[in-house]
């Protein structure tokens, strides 16, 4: 096996070192962001003068500012449905925890960023036992401008969501390898946390279709009959994730919230996004034009095509390679959950009015798939060379 090749291991160590140094250098360059103390009066004033309090306000605030202020209030005991109920509360609780512990919301980004890189490394290493493949996945992620953007800007929910997606995938793969019911429960728990970070209504569909494709893949490709236990496994996983999602609203229930009221909030979230007034037909496929030509359609007046300042010329190549690798790995059941998510998330983005940061999940899972395909190719060539 090529994993024992000293040269490949050396290259893997160098890639890991470069990834660590580069990420640490970016953080050092922006160290002032992580040293600035949280200013409650500043955030409160911005919120009170924003579009969330003043109709047609001339002083709108970004989602990141809103999440930071909401997170602080949540951790102080505020009812999460009274401020920014449009998004589930877990991500904002974690932002508030960062403020509580470090008096700075941005340190959360660094913690989750490094943890995501570690999870990618250990996931690939568990699957391949290759230092080179594991380090390559970390390298591809660390140099991605979307990942760097998450580290140096205001607290954003995508890096938190990525963390829970990676943990879920690790537990899911462990269940496939070991068959222990504990990993089903842990998969459901972390999947519930994933749902509890961003808009529930749309992401629950993303999860539902991802799990459906996971179940149906063999039936569609080789007409293999689906085992009943697979349906049972997915049902348990989905049930645990929904219960977990509900539990993350503990702040609401502590304020005498009822189960009926909880479902009412979920209905309100759905109606809120449905009534956004965005012409979905004008934004279809915007993520593809962003990837290939650095133009994405923003949903303001006249829906202009605008560039993303941190776009990289590598994006089209990485995306196409991830698509190609997904096709090549279809027959490997161990990678089915990763490929299922990659396919469904592409469809999800196709119909979603987006910000560029939404592509973080797509490229990270794509990097993992590319690396797994690279590992298979190297293994095959190495075996042929030995013969």
C-alpha positions as CSV (number, residue, x, y, z in Angstrom):
1,X,0.0,0.0,0.0
2,X,1.3,3.5,-0.9
3,X,0.4,4.7,2.6
4,X,3.7,3.2,3.8
5,X,5.8,5.1,1.2
6,X,8.1,7.5,3.1
7,X,8.1,10.1,0.4
8,X,4.3,10.3,0.4
9,X,4.3,10.6,4.1
10,X,6.8,13.4,4.0
11,X,4.7,15.2,1.4
12,X,1.7,14.8,3.7
13,X,3.6,16.2,6.6
14,X,4.7,19.2,4.5
15,X,1.1,19.8,3.3
16,X,-0.2,19.7,6.9
17,X,2.6,22.1,8.0
18,X,1.8,24.5,5.2
19,X,-1.9,24.4,6.0
20,X,-1.2,25.1,9.7
21,X,1.2,27.9,9.0
22,X,-0.9,29.6,6.4
23,X,-4.1,29.5,8.5
24,X,-2.2,30.7,11.6
25,X,-0.6,33.5,9.5
26,X,-4.0,34.7,8.4
27,X,-5.2,34.8,12.0
28,X,-2.1,36.6,13.1
29,X,-2.5,39.2,10.3
30,X,-6.0,39.9,11.7
31,X,-5.2,39.5,15.4
32,X,-6.8,42.8,16.2
33,X,-10.2,41.3,15.3
34,X,-9.8,38.8,18.1
35,X,-8.5,41.2,20.7
36,X,-11.3,43.8,20.3
37,X,-13.7,43.6,23.3
38,X,-17.4,43.2,22.7
39,X,-19.1,46.6,22.9
40,X,-22.7,46.0,23.9
41,X,-23.8,49.7,23.6
42,X,-22.5,49.7,20.0
43,X,-24.4,46.6,18.9
44,X,-27.5,47.7,20.7
45,X,-27.5,51.1,19.1
46,X,-26.9,49.5,15.7
47,X,-29.8,47.1,16.2
48,X,-32.2,49.7,17.4
49,X,-31.6,51.9,14.4
50,X,-31.6,49.0,11.9
51,X,-34.2,47.5,9.5
52,X,-35.2,45.1,12.3
53,X,-36.6,48.0,14.4
54,X,-37.1,50.9,12.0
55,X,-39.1,50.2,8.8
56,X,-37.2,51.4,5.7
57,X,-34.2,52.2,7.9
58,X,-31.2,53.9,6.2
59,X,-28.9,52.2,8.7
60,X,-29.3,48.5,7.9
61,X,-27.1,45.9,9.7
62,X,-25.6,42.7,8.4
63,X,-26.7,39.3,9.4
64,X,-23.4,38.9,11.3
65,X,-24.1,41.9,13.4
66,X,-27.6,40.7,14.1
67,X,-26.3,37.2,15.1
68,X,-23.7,38.7,17.4
69,X,-26.2,40.9,19.3
70,X,-28.8,38.2,19.4
71,X,-26.3,35.7,20.6
72,X,-25.3,38.0,23.5
73,X,-28.9,38.4,24.5
74,X,-29.6,34.7,24.2
75,X,-26.8,33.8,26.6
76,X,-28.1,36.3,29.0
77,X,-31.4,34.5,29.1
78,X,-33.5,36.3,26.5
79,X,-36.3,34.3,24.8
80,X,-34.9,33.3,21.4
81,X,-38.1,34.0,19.6
82,X,-38.1,37.7,20.5
83,X,-35.0,38.6,18.6
84,X,-34.0,37.1,15.2
85,X,-36.5,34.2,15.3
86,X,-36.0,33.8,11.6
87,X,-33.1,31.5,12.2
88,X,-32.9,28.7,14.8
89,X,-31.0,29.6,18.0
90,X,-28.1,27.1,18.4
91,X,-25.5,29.0,16.3
92,X,-26.3,32.3,18.1
93,X,-26.1,30.6,21.6
94,X,-22.6,29.5,20.6
95,X,-21.7,33.1,19.5
96,X,-23.1,34.3,22.8
97,X,-20.9,31.7,24.6
98,X,-17.9,33.1,22.8
99,X,-18.7,36.6,24.0
100,X,-19.3,35.3,27.6
101,X,-16.0,33.4,27.7
102,X,-13.7,35.6,25.7
103,X,-15.5,39.0,25.5
104,X,-15.1,38.6,21.7
105,X,-17.5,36.9,19.2
106,X,-14.9,36.2,16.5
107,X,-12.8,33.8,18.5
108,X,-15.6,31.3,17.9
109,X,-14.7,31.3,14.2
110,X,-11.1,30.3,15.0
111,X,-12.0,27.5,17.3
112,X,-14.5,26.0,14.9
113,X,-12.2,26.6,11.9
114,X,-9.3,24.6,13.4
115,X,-11.7,21.9,14.7
116,X,-13.1,21.5,11.2
117,X,-9.6,21.0,9.8
118,X,-8.9,18.4,12.5
119,X,-12.2,16.6,11.8
120,X,-11.4,16.5,8.0
121,X,-8.0,15.1,8.7
122,X,-9.2,12.3,11.1
123,X,-12.1,11.4,8.9
124,X,-9.9,10.9,5.8
125,X,-7.3,9.1,7.8
126,X,-9.8,6.7,9.3
127,X,-11.1,5.9,5.8
128,X,-7.7,5.7,4.0
129,X,-5.0,5.3,6.6
130,X,-3.0,7.7,4.5
131,X,-1.2,10.7,5.9
132,X,-0.9,12.2,2.4
133,X,-4.6,12.0,1.6
134,X,-5.6,13.3,5.0
135,X,-3.2,16.3,4.7
136,X,-4.3,17.0,1.1
137,X,-7.9,17.4,2.2
138,X,-6.9,19.8,5.0
139,X,-4.7,21.7,2.5
140,X,-7.4,22.1,-0.1
141,X,-9.8,23.4,2.6
142,X,-7.4,25.7,4.4
143,X,-6.5,27.6,1.2
144,X,-10.1,28.0,0.1
145,X,-11.0,31.7,0.3
146,X,-14.5,30.8,1.6
147,X,-12.9,29.1,4.6
148,X,-10.5,32.0,5.3
149,X,-13.5,34.4,5.0
150,X,-15.2,32.6,7.8
151,X,-12.1,33.0,10.1
152,X,-11.6,36.8,9.7
153,X,-15.1,38.3,9.3
154,X,-17.9,38.7,11.8
155,X,-19.4,35.5,13.3
156,X,-21.1,33.6,10.6
157,X,-23.2,30.5,10.9
158,X,-21.7,28.5,8.0
159,X,-18.5,27.5,9.9
160,X,-20.6,26.3,12.8
161,X,-22.9,24.4,10.4
162,X,-19.9,22.9,8.7
163,X,-18.6,21.6,12.1
164,X,-21.8,19.8,12.9
165,X,-22.0,18.4,9.3
166,X,-18.5,17.0,9.6
167,X,-19.2,15.5,13.1
168,X,-22.4,13.9,11.7
169,X,-20.6,12.5,8.8
170,X,-17.9,11.0,11.1
171,X,-20.5,9.3,13.3
172,X,-22.5,8.1,10.2
173,X,-19.4,6.5,8.7
174,X,-18.6,4.9,12.1
175,X,-22.0,3.3,12.1
176,X,-21.5,2.0,8.6
177,X,-18.2,0.5,9.6
178,X,-19.1,-0.9,13.1
179,X,-22.9,-1.2,13.0
180,X,-23.3,0.1,16.6
181,X,-26.7,1.7,17.4
182,X,-24.8,4.3,19.5
183,X,-23.5,5.9,16.4
184,X,-27.0,6.1,15.0
185,X,-28.0,8.1,18.0
186,X,-24.9,10.3,17.8
187,X,-25.5,10.8,14.1
188,X,-29.1,11.9,14.9
189,X,-27.9,14.2,17.6
190,X,-25.3,16.0,15.5
191,X,-27.7,16.2,12.5
192,X,-30.2,17.9,14.8
193,X,-27.5,20.4,15.8
194,X,-26.8,21.0,12.1
195,X,-30.5,21.7,11.5
196,X,-30.5,24.0,14.5
197,X,-27.9,26.4,13.1
198,X,-29.6,27.7,9.9
199,X,-33.2,28.1,8.6
200,X,-34.9,24.8,9.5
201,X,-37.6,24.6,6.9
202,X,-35.3,24.5,3.9
203,X,-32.5,22.6,5.5
204,X,-34.8,19.8,6.7
205,X,-35.6,19.2,3.1
206,X,-31.9,19.1,2.3
207,X,-31.4,16.5,5.0
208,X,-34.5,14.5,4.0
209,X,-33.5,14.2,0.3
210,X,-29.8,13.5,1.3
211,X,-30.9,10.5,3.4
212,X,-33.4,9.4,0.7
213,X,-30.7,9.4,-1.9
214,X,-28.5,7.5,0.5
215,X,-31.1,4.8,0.8
216,X,-32.1,4.7,-2.8
217,X,-28.6,4.8,-4.4
218,X,-28.2,1.0,-4.8
219,X,-31.7,0.5,-5.9
220,X,-31.3,3.1,-8.6
221,X,-27.8,2.0,-9.8
222,X,-27.9,-1.8,-9.5
223,X,-31.6,-2.5,-8.8
224,X,-30.7,-3.9,-5.4
225,X,-33.6,-4.5,-3.0
226,X,-33.5,-2.1,0.0
227,X,-33.2,-3.7,3.4
228,X,-35.9,-2.9,5.9
229,X,-33.3,-2.2,8.6
230,X,-32.1,0.7,6.5
231,X,-35.5,2.4,6.6
232,X,-35.5,1.8,10.4
233,X,-32.0,3.3,10.8
234,X,-33.0,6.4,8.8
235,X,-36.2,6.8,10.7
236,X,-34.4,6.6,14.1
237,X,-31.7,9.1,12.9
238,X,-34.3,11.6,11.5
239,X,-36.5,11.3,14.7
240,X,-33.5,12.0,17.0
241,X,-32.4,14.9,14.9
242,X,-35.9,16.5,15.0
243,X,-36.1,16.0,18.8
244,X,-32.6,17.6,19.1
245,X,-33.7,20.5,17.0
246,X,-36.6,21.1,19.3
247,X,-34.4,20.9,22.5
248,X,-32.2,23.7,21.2
249,X,-35.1,26.0,21.8
250,X,-34.7,25.4,25.5
251,X,-34.6,29.1,26.1
252,X,-38.1,29.4,24.6
253,X,-39.5,26.6,26.8
254,X,-37.8,28.1,29.9
255,X,-40.0,31.2,29.2
256,X,-43.1,29.1,29.5
257,X,-43.2,28.3,25.8
258,X,-45.5,25.4,24.8
259,X,-45.1,22.7,22.2
260,X,-48.0,24.1,20.2
261,X,-46.3,27.5,20.3
262,X,-43.0,25.9,19.2
263,X,-44.7,24.5,16.0
264,X,-46.3,27.9,15.5
265,X,-42.8,29.5,15.5
266,X,-41.7,26.9,12.8
267,X,-44.7,27.8,10.7
268,X,-43.9,31.5,11.1
269,X,-40.3,30.9,10.0
270,X,-41.6,29.1,6.9
271,X,-44.0,31.9,6.1
272,X,-41.3,34.6,6.7
273,X,-39.0,33.2,4.0
274,X,-41.9,32.4,1.7
275,X,-43.0,36.0,1.8
276,X,-39.6,37.4,1.1
277,X,-40.7,38.6,-2.3
278,X,-37.6,37.2,-4.0
279,X,-38.2,36.1,-7.6
280,X,-36.8,32.6,-7.4
281,X,-36.7,32.2,-11.2
282,X,-34.3,35.1,-11.6
283,X,-31.8,33.6,-9.1
284,X,-31.9,30.0,-10.4
285,X,-28.4,28.7,-11.0
286,X,-26.7,31.8,-9.6
287,X,-24.2,29.6,-7.7
288,X,-22.9,28.1,-11.0
289,X,-22.2,31.5,-12.5
290,X,-20.5,32.5,-9.3
291,X,-18.3,29.4,-9.4
292,X,-17.4,29.7,-13.1
293,X,-17.4,33.4,-14.0
294,X,-17.5,35.1,-10.6
295,X,-20.9,36.7,-11.1
296,X,-23.8,36.0,-8.8
297,X,-27.3,37.5,-8.9
298,X,-28.2,39.5,-5.8
299,X,-31.9,39.9,-5.0
300,X,-32.0,43.7,-4.8
301,X,-33.7,45.9,-7.3
302,X,-33.2,44.7,-10.9
303,X,-31.3,41.6,-9.6
304,X,-27.8,42.7,-10.6
305,X,-25.0,40.3,-11.4
306,X,-22.1,41.2,-9.0
307,X,-18.6,39.8,-8.5
308,X,-17.3,38.3,-5.2
309,X,-14.1,39.9,-4.1
310,X,-12.6,36.6,-2.7
311,X,-13.4,34.5,-5.7
312,X,-10.6,32.2,-6.8
313,X,-9.6,30.9,-10.2
314,X,-9.4,27.5,-8.6
315,X,-13.1,27.3,-7.9
316,X,-14.2,26.0,-11.3
317,X,-11.5,23.3,-11.4
318,X,-12.2,22.1,-7.8
319,X,-15.9,22.0,-8.5
320,X,-15.6,20.0,-11.7
321,X,-13.1,17.6,-10.2
322,X,-15.4,17.0,-7.2
323,X,-18.3,16.2,-9.6
324,X,-16.0,13.9,-11.6
325,X,-14.8,12.2,-8.4
326,X,-18.3,11.7,-7.1
327,X,-19.2,9.8,-10.3
328,X,-16.1,7.6,-10.0
329,X,-16.8,6.8,-6.3
330,X,-20.5,6.0,-6.7
331,X,-20.0,2.2,-6.3
332,X,-18.2,2.7,-3.0
333,X,-20.9,2.4,-0.3
334,X,-18.7,3.9,2.4
335,X,-18.7,7.2,0.6
336,X,-22.4,7.2,-0.2
337,X,-23.5,9.7,2.5
338,X,-20.8,12.2,1.3
339,X,-21.8,11.9,-2.3
340,X,-25.5,12.1,-1.5
341,X,-25.0,15.3,0.4
342,X,-22.8,16.8,-2.4
343,X,-25.5,16.0,-5.1
344,X,-28.5,17.2,-3.1
345,X,-26.7,20.3,-1.9
346,X,-25.9,21.2,-5.5
347,X,-29.7,20.9,-6.2
348,X,-30.4,22.9,-3.1
349,X,-28.1,25.7,-4.2
350,X,-29.6,25.7,-7.7
351,X,-32.9,27.0,-6.4
352,X,-31.6,29.0,-3.4
353,X,-31.0,32.8,-3.5
354,X,-27.5,32.8,-2.1
355,X,-24.6,34.6,-0.5
356,X,-21.2,33.3,-1.6
357,X,-20.5,31.9,1.9
358,X,-23.2,29.3,1.3
359,X,-20.7,27.5,-1.0
360,X,-18.5,26.7,2.0
361,X,-20.2,23.4,2.7
362,X,-20.2,22.5,-1.0
363,X,-16.5,23.0,-1.5
364,X,-15.5,21.4,1.8
365,X,-17.4,18.2,1.1
366,X,-16.1,18.4,-2.5
367,X,-12.5,18.5,-1.2
368,X,-13.1,15.4,0.9
369,X,-14.6,13.6,-2.1
370,X,-11.6,14.6,-4.4
371,X,-9.2,13.4,-1.8
372,X,-10.9,10.0,-1.4
373,X,-10.8,9.6,-5.2
374,X,-7.2,10.6,-5.3
375,X,-6.5,7.9,-2.6
376,X,-8.1,5.2,-4.7
377,X,-6.3,6.2,-7.9
378,X,-2.9,6.3,-6.1
379,X,-3.6,2.9,-4.5
380,X,-4.5,1.3,-7.9
381,X,-1.4,2.7,-9.6
382,X,0.8,1.5,-6.7
383,X,-0.6,-2.0,-6.8
384,X,-0.1,-2.2,-10.6
385,X,3.5,-1.0,-10.2
386,X,4.1,-3.8,-7.6
387,X,2.8,-6.4,-10.0
